[in-house]
């Protein structure tokens, strides 16, 4: 009997999507900070190390997901 949902493919796609979301979100925050734009109604400081760290982790996760999909 054929499976309705290929769970292996789903895990690979989720890894790619999660990593891409981390790259896009943190990349956007870094770009906005460089432009001097802050979110309305938000207080606090921009944590550059944290943003770059999560950006890098997102790149690794998305690369892993993409490589898994291609293999």
C-alpha positions as CSV (number, residue, x, y, z in Angstrom):
1,X,0.0,0.0,0.0
2,X,1.3,3.4,-1.0
3,X,1.8,6.0,1.8
4,X,-0.4,9.1,1.6
5,X,2.3,11.3,3.1
6,X,6.0,10.7,2.5
7,X,7.3,11.6,6.0
8,X,11.0,11.6,4.9
9,X,10.2,14.2,2.2
10,X,8.2,16.2,4.7
11,X,11.0,16.4,7.2
12,X,13.4,17.6,4.5
13,X,11.0,20.2,3.3
14,X,10.4,21.4,6.9
15,X,14.1,21.7,7.5
16,X,14.5,23.8,4.4
17,X,11.5,26.0,5.3
18,X,12.6,26.5,8.9
19,X,16.1,27.4,7.9
20,X,14.9,29.8,5.1
21,X,12.6,31.5,7.6
22,X,15.5,32.0,10.0
23,X,17.6,33.5,7.2
24,X,14.9,35.8,5.9
25,X,13.8,37.0,9.3
26,X,17.2,37.7,10.7
27,X,18.5,39.1,7.5
28,X,15.6,41.5,7.4
29,X,16.3,42.5,11.0
30,X,20.0,43.1,10.2
31,X,19.2,45.2,7.2
32,X,16.6,47.3,9.0
33,X,19.1,47.9,11.9
34,X,21.7,49.1,9.4
35,X,19.2,51.5,7.9
36,X,18.4,52.8,11.4
37,X,14.8,51.6,11.3
38,X,13.3,50.3,14.5
39,X,9.9,48.5,14.9
40,X,7.2,50.9,16.1
41,X,6.3,50.5,19.8
42,X,9.3,48.3,20.6
43,X,11.9,49.1,23.1
44,X,15.3,47.5,23.7
45,X,18.5,47.2,21.9
46,X,19.4,45.3,18.7
47,X,21.5,42.3,19.6
48,X,23.8,42.0,16.6
49,X,25.7,38.9,17.7
50,X,22.4,37.0,18.3
51,X,21.0,38.1,14.9
52,X,24.2,37.0,13.0
53,X,24.3,33.7,15.0
54,X,20.7,32.8,14.1
55,X,21.3,33.9,10.5
56,X,24.3,31.5,10.3
57,X,22.4,28.7,11.9
58,X,19.5,29.3,9.5
59,X,21.9,29.1,6.6
60,X,23.3,25.8,7.8
61,X,19.8,24.3,8.4
62,X,18.5,25.5,5.0
63,X,21.7,24.1,3.2
64,X,21.2,20.8,5.0
65,X,17.5,20.7,3.9
66,X,18.3,21.6,0.3
67,X,21.1,19.0,0.2
68,X,18.8,16.4,1.6
69,X,16.2,17.1,-1.0
70,X,18.7,16.8,-3.8
71,X,20.1,13.5,-2.7
